[in-house]
Amino acid sequence: MTTIRAWAAAGPKEPFKPFEYELGALGPDEIDIDVDYCGLCHSDLSMWANEWGRTAYPFVGGHEVVGRVREVGANVAGLTVGQKVGLGWLSKSNLNSQQSLSGDHNLSPGNEATIIGRHGGFADIVRCQWVWAIPLPEDVDFKKAGPLFCGGVTVFNPLVQFSVKPTDKVGVIGIGGLGHLGLQFLNKWGCEVTAFTSSPDKEKEAREFGAHKTLNSRDPGAWKQAKGRFDFLLATVAVTLDWTRLMRTLAPRGRLHFVGAVGEPVPVHIPAIMGGQNQISASPVGSPAVTAQMLDFCSRHDIAPMTEQFKMSDINAAMEHLDAGKARYRIVLENDFD
Ligand SMILES: NC(=O)c1ccc[n+]([C@@H]2O[C@H](COP(=O)([O-])OP(=O)(O)OC[C@H]3O[C@@H](n4cnc5c(N)ncnc54)[C@H](OP(=O)(O)O)[C@@H]3O)[C@@H](O)[C@H]2O)c1
């Protein structure tokens, strides 16, 4: 039996308080990770507030973990005790599903999420199936790497899935935890990159992350100059924008792609996307293989999240900071259990 020390909320938006639980025996295909750092994703906020109706309390969030392998199950090969690994949104897949056998573990039916129906990385130890513990390259900054395992791979994955080309003109909508990484990836991918932001104070940093242009995401009037421009629009926001008018900025064959969990239906006027043969799509986090590819891309191109560090014991202040839209651009909690 392993006793886990964690930070848990007793109900929607209740403060996080110290909480202990027992993990039980380690399964043959599982590993335990000693948590060093854990990023804060907007999905942690949504889960904390039970916005998606899927939260069980006490709720221990945290799904952007980096740490060191503490113990490996009897069938685990390829991971060693002490090795640095990261764990993101998913913690277990059916390895016999058609999707897993094809390398698309992230699309496998019945996937287990790190913070749904179980406890996550706001803790000193977290458990997962070995396949979702992704080894961290030595030259990726350990302190900042956590956000790559959810936010990072979520915006990298569509570039791979939809074969985004270096000649493409791409817009990233919302420059938060996901969006600021999207700008960095797309710039190094070779694309012409436009940042859509509702925060004028982010425009300068958006250009430093790799945007060639910026546009106001809440001013459809400002989008007229971009009519018919974009081959790919990557929406990272959780809010409703004027999607119908935004779609007019798509080039023929252009795609509006959602990774942000927009809570309301997106209206689509079919005749408006018919003529240009446009597409609308969405995707979850990437597979273990795409996550490893992303880490390699980060180390080759010196890409890293811009982070603000908080002690894990300051989790309530950190959540409040994120909730207020003040994070620049990803908060990382440092495990400070004794
Ligand atoms: N598909 C997946 O598997 C996956 C994985 C991770 C996260 N997510 C989801 O992705 C979304 C973004 O996550 P995140 O961690 O990047 O969140 P975040 O750091 O809070 O960033 C969201 C950004 O949205 C923009 N925004 C917020 N309120 C707005 C408003 N009223 N009008 C216009 N823009 C607004 C802001 O950017 P500006 O200041 O630039 O406007 C903000 O920085 C969330 O819904 C999260 O649940 C999905």
The ligand as an SDF file (V2000), in Angstrom:
LIG
                    3D

 48 52  0  0  0  0  0  0  0  0999 V2000
   -8.4490   19.2340  -26.9080 N   0  0  0  0  0  0  0  0  0  0  0  0
   -7.8380   18.8670  -25.7770 C   0  0  0  0  0  0  0  0  0  0  0  0
   -7.4920   17.7100  -25.5600 O   0  0  0  0  0  0  0  0  0  0  0  0
   -7.5030   19.9200  -24.7660 C   0  0  0  0  0  0  0  0  0  0  0  0
   -6.3080   19.8370  -24.0280 C   0  0  0  0  0  0  0  0  0  0  0  0
   -6.0000   20.8810  -23.1620 C   0  0  0  0  0  0  0  0  0  0  0  0
   -6.8770   21.9380  -22.9930 C   0  0  0  0  0  0  0  0  0  0  0  0
   -8.0450   21.9510  -23.6920 N   0  0  0  0  0  0  0  0  0  0  0  0
   -8.9700   23.0690  -23.5990 C   0  0  0  0  0  0  0  0  0  0  0  0
   -8.3880   24.1580  -24.3280 O   0  0  0  0  0  0  0  0  0  0  0  0
   -8.9170   25.3820  -23.8240 C   0  0  0  0  0  0  0  0  0  0  0  0
   -7.7600   26.3420  -23.5350 C   0  0  0  0  0  0  0  0  0  0  0  0
   -6.9550   25.8400  -22.4890 O   0  0  0  0  0  0  0  0  0  0  0  0
   -5.7410   26.7280  -21.9310 P   0  0  0  0  0  0  0  0  0  0  0  0
   -5.1820   25.9400  -20.8020 O   0  0  0  0  0  0  0  0  0  0  0  0
   -4.8970   27.2010  -23.0330 O   0  0  0  0  0  0  0  0  0  0  0  0
   -6.5530   27.9750  -21.3250 O   0  0  0  0  0  0  0  0  0  0  0  0
   -6.0220   29.4190  -20.9320 P   0  0  0  0  0  0  0  0  0  0  0  0
   -4.5760   29.3780  -20.6120 O   0  0  0  0  0  0  0  0  0  0  0  0
   -6.9830   29.9230  -19.9340 O   0  0  0  0  0  0  0  0  0  0  0  0
   -6.1560   30.2380  -22.3060 O   0  0  0  0  0  0  0  0  0  0  0  0
   -7.3930   30.4520  -22.9200 C   0  0  0  0  0  0  0  0  0  0  0  0
   -7.2980   31.7510  -23.7210 C   0  0  0  0  0  0  0  0  0  0  0  0
   -8.5700   32.0230  -24.2870 O   0  0  0  0  0  0  0  0  0  0  0  0
   -8.7000   33.4310  -24.4820 C   0  0  0  0  0  0  0  0  0  0  0  0
   -9.9490   33.8880  -23.8680 N   0  0  0  0  0  0  0  0  0  0  0  0
  -10.3590   33.7110  -22.5870 C   0  0  0  0  0  0  0  0  0  0  0  0
  -11.5390   34.3280  -22.3810 N   0  0  0  0  0  0  0  0  0  0  0  0
  -11.8550   34.9210  -23.5700 C   0  0  0  0  0  0  0  0  0  0  0  0
  -12.9650   35.7020  -24.0160 C   0  0  0  0  0  0  0  0  0  0  0  0
  -13.9850   36.0180  -23.1960 N   0  0  0  0  0  0  0  0  0  0  0  0
  -12.9760   36.1050  -25.3150 N   0  0  0  0  0  0  0  0  0  0  0  0
  -11.9630   35.7980  -26.1420 C   0  0  0  0  0  0  0  0  0  0  0  0
  -10.8870   35.0810  -25.7730 N   0  0  0  0  0  0  0  0  0  0  0  0
  -10.8620   34.6380  -24.5110 C   0  0  0  0  0  0  0  0  0  0  0  0
   -7.5220   34.0850  -23.7860 C   0  0  0  0  0  0  0  0  0  0  0  0
   -6.5470   34.4110  -24.7680 O   0  0  0  0  0  0  0  0  0  0  0  0
   -6.3570   35.9310  -25.2690 P   0  0  0  0  0  0  0  0  0  0  0  0
   -6.0460   36.7090  -24.0280 O   0  0  0  0  0  0  0  0  0  0  0  0
   -5.2220   35.8430  -26.2160 O   0  0  0  0  0  0  0  0  0  0  0  0
   -7.6530   36.3250  -25.9290 O   0  0  0  0  0  0  0  0  0  0  0  0
   -7.0020   32.9860  -22.8780 C   0  0  0  0  0  0  0  0  0  0  0  0
   -5.6500   33.1540  -22.5980 O   0  0  0  0  0  0  0  0  0  0  0  0
   -9.7550   24.9950  -22.6010 C   0  0  0  0  0  0  0  0  0  0  0  0
  -11.0890   24.8690  -23.0250 O   0  0  0  0  0  0  0  0  0  0  0  0
   -9.2120   23.6180  -22.2220 C   0  0  0  0  0  0  0  0  0  0  0  0
  -10.1560   22.8670  -21.4900 O   0  0  0  0  0  0  0  0  0  0  0  0
   -8.3560   20.9700  -24.5880 C   0  0  0  0  0  0  0  0  0  0  0  0
  1  2  1  0
  2  3  2  0
  2  4  1  0
  4  5  1  0
  4 48  2  0
  5  6  2  0
  6  7  1  0
  7  8  2  0
  8  9  1  0
  8 48  1  0
  9 10  1  0
  9 46  1  0
 10 11  1  0
 11 12  1  0
 11 44  1  0
 12 13  1  0
 13 14  1  0
 14 15  2  0
 14 16  1  0
 14 17  1  0
 17 18  1  0
 18 19  2  0
 18 20  1  0
 18 21  1  0
 21 22  1  0
 22 23  1  0
 23 24  1  0
 23 42  1  0
 24 25  1  0
 25 26  1  0
 25 36  1  0
 26 27  1  0
 26 35  1  0
 27 28  2  0
 28 29  1  0
 29 30  1  0
 29 35  2  0
 30 31  1  0
 30 32  2  0
 32 33  1  0
 33 34  2  0
 34 35  1  0
 36 37  1  0
 36 42  1  0
 37 38  1  0
 38 39  2  0
 38 40  1  0
 38 41  1  0
 42 43  1  0
 44 45  1  0
 44 46  1  0
 46 47  1  0
M  CHG  2   8   1  16  -1
M  END
$$$$
